[in-house]
Amino acid sequence: MRVAYADGVFEELVSLSFYIAEADEDAAQRFLDACDETFRFLAENCFVGSIRKFNNPNLSETRMWRISGYRKYLVFYHPLSDGVKILHVIHSARDYNQVFEDENPKE
């Protein structure tokens, strides 16, 4: 099973890991390892996440799951026939609806 990534996901992961590294560099590496583990789990079990509702019909299949061991970090993804496409990884304190709206503004 494969893991595909939307544009900007790697930048989100770098930003989050830099933030974590300010307090603990080892924790930042553990976070990235947990992301990788979670993404591989989702590729094998792509329908485990809860479906999120958005106004944009292109986001109708968007699911959400937590990063393993980091409950405050959420991964948003689309199931694929052969895995998943990771759309975003964000902290749960952020308004994820706003993240998706900013990315897909209304015409």
Kinemage of the C-alpha trace (Angstrom):
@kinemage 1
@onewidth
@group {chain A} dominant
@subgroup {mainchain}
@vectorlist {calphas} color= white
{ca met a 1} P 0.000 0.000 0.000
{ca arg a 2} L 1.251 3.456 -0.814
{ca val a 3} L 1.233 6.806 0.921
{ca ala a 4} L 0.874 9.861 -1.323
{ca tyr a 5} L 1.231 13.432 -0.107
{ca ala a 6} L -0.613 16.608 -1.059
{ca asp a 7} L 1.382 19.739 -1.765
{ca gly a 8} L 2.412 21.398 1.486
{ca val a 9} L 2.349 18.346 3.752
{ca phe a 10} L 6.126 18.107 4.041
{ca glu a 11} L 6.274 21.805 4.922
{ca glu a 12} L 3.661 21.241 7.640
{ca leu a 13} L 5.693 18.346 9.054
{ca val a 14} L 8.891 20.410 9.041
{ca ser a 15} L 7.137 23.308 10.764
{ca leu a 16} L 5.596 21.071 13.424
{ca ser a 17} L 8.848 19.220 14.071
{ca phe a 18} L 10.787 22.509 14.387
{ca tyr a 19} L 8.238 23.684 16.932
{ca ile a 20} L 8.578 20.456 18.937
{ca ala a 21} L 12.386 20.548 18.619
{ca glu a 22} L 12.513 23.933 20.363
{ca ala a 23} L 11.709 22.060 23.560
{ca asp a 24} L 13.191 18.629 22.757
{ca glu a 25} L 15.044 17.597 19.595
{ca asp a 26} L 14.582 13.894 20.304
{ca ala a 27} L 10.845 14.417 20.681
{ca ala a 28} L 10.756 16.034 17.238
{ca gln a 29} L 12.317 12.927 15.703
{ca arg a 30} L 9.902 10.691 17.613
{ca phe a 31} L 7.039 12.815 16.271
{ca leu a 32} L 8.204 12.366 12.672
{ca asp a 33} L 8.612 8.617 13.259
{ca ala a 34} L 5.080 8.493 14.705
{ca cys a 35} L 3.765 10.334 11.627
{ca asp a 36} L 5.423 7.794 9.353
{ca glu a 37} L 4.024 4.909 11.402
{ca thr a 38} L 0.537 6.462 11.360
{ca phe a 39} L 0.641 7.080 7.601
{ca arg a 40} L 1.640 3.451 6.961
{ca phe a 41} L -1.152 2.246 9.277
{ca leu a 42} L -3.677 4.395 7.405
{ca ala a 43} L -2.457 3.079 4.050
{ca glu a 44} L -3.297 -0.442 5.264
{ca asn a 45} L -6.538 0.603 7.028
{ca cys a 46} L -7.730 3.561 4.986
{ca phe a 47} L -11.316 3.611 6.254
{ca val a 48} L -10.594 3.764 10.004
{ca gly a 49} L -10.671 7.557 10.232
{ca ser a 50} L -13.854 9.476 10.832
{ca ile a 51} L -15.307 11.299 7.834
{ca arg a 52} L -15.181 15.087 8.133
{ca lys a 53} L -17.875 17.210 6.533
{ca phe a 54} L -16.906 20.138 4.325
{ca asn a 55} L -18.950 22.292 1.967
{ca asn a 56} L -16.532 21.605 -0.884
{ca pro a 57} L -17.617 18.409 -2.705
{ca asn a 58} L -13.959 17.634 -3.520
{ca leu a 59} L -13.435 17.044 0.198
{ca ser a 60} L -16.358 14.645 0.680
{ca glu a 61} L -14.054 11.648 1.216
{ca thr a 62} L -11.779 13.438 3.705
{ca arg a 63} L -11.110 11.448 6.855
{ca met a 64} L -9.366 12.339 10.100
{ca trp a 65} L -7.171 10.299 12.453
{ca arg a 66} L -4.768 11.114 15.274
{ca ile a 67} L -1.002 10.728 15.035
{ca ser a 68} L -0.031 7.651 17.050
{ca gly a 69} L 1.234 8.733 20.484
{ca tyr a 70} L 0.506 12.417 19.751
{ca arg a 71} L -3.217 12.802 20.367
{ca lys a 72} L -3.166 16.554 19.790
{ca tyr a 73} L -1.942 16.159 16.209
{ca leu a 74} L -4.447 15.284 13.511
{ca val a 75} L -3.905 13.832 10.070
{ca phe a 76} L -6.440 14.462 7.310
{ca tyr a 77} L -6.402 12.115 4.355
{ca his a 78} L -8.271 10.617 1.421
{ca pro a 79} L -8.512 6.853 0.960
{ca leu a 80} L -7.108 5.652 -2.374
{ca ser a 81} L -7.604 2.315 -4.094
{ca asp a 82} L -4.027 1.396 -3.174
{ca gly a 83} L -3.400 3.398 0.018
{ca val a 84} L -3.976 6.980 1.181
{ca lys a 85} L -3.223 10.559 0.235
{ca ile a 86} L -2.182 12.679 3.203
{ca leu a 87} L -3.753 16.136 2.930
{ca his a 88} L -2.742 17.880 6.166
{ca val a 89} L -1.162 17.295 9.558
{ca ile a 90} L -2.202 19.955 12.063
{ca his a 91} L -2.419 20.586 15.793
{ca ser a 92} L -5.902 20.011 17.190
{ca ala a 93} L -6.024 23.560 18.588
{ca arg a 94} L -6.154 24.901 15.027
{ca asp a 95} L -9.451 25.348 13.226
{ca tyr a 96} L -9.130 22.639 10.582
{ca asn a 97} L -12.195 23.929 8.757
{ca gln a 98} L -10.383 27.222 8.262
{ca val a 99} L -7.271 25.405 7.001
{ca phe a 100} L -9.316 23.712 4.288
{ca glu a 101} L -11.313 26.869 3.493
{ca asp a 102} L -8.108 28.892 3.097
{ca glu a 103} L -6.831 26.231 0.746
{ca asn a 104} L -10.099 26.036 -1.228
{ca pro a 105} L -11.608 29.549 -1.165
{ca lys a 106} L -15.180 30.028 -2.327
{ca glu a 107} L -15.497 31.467 -5.814
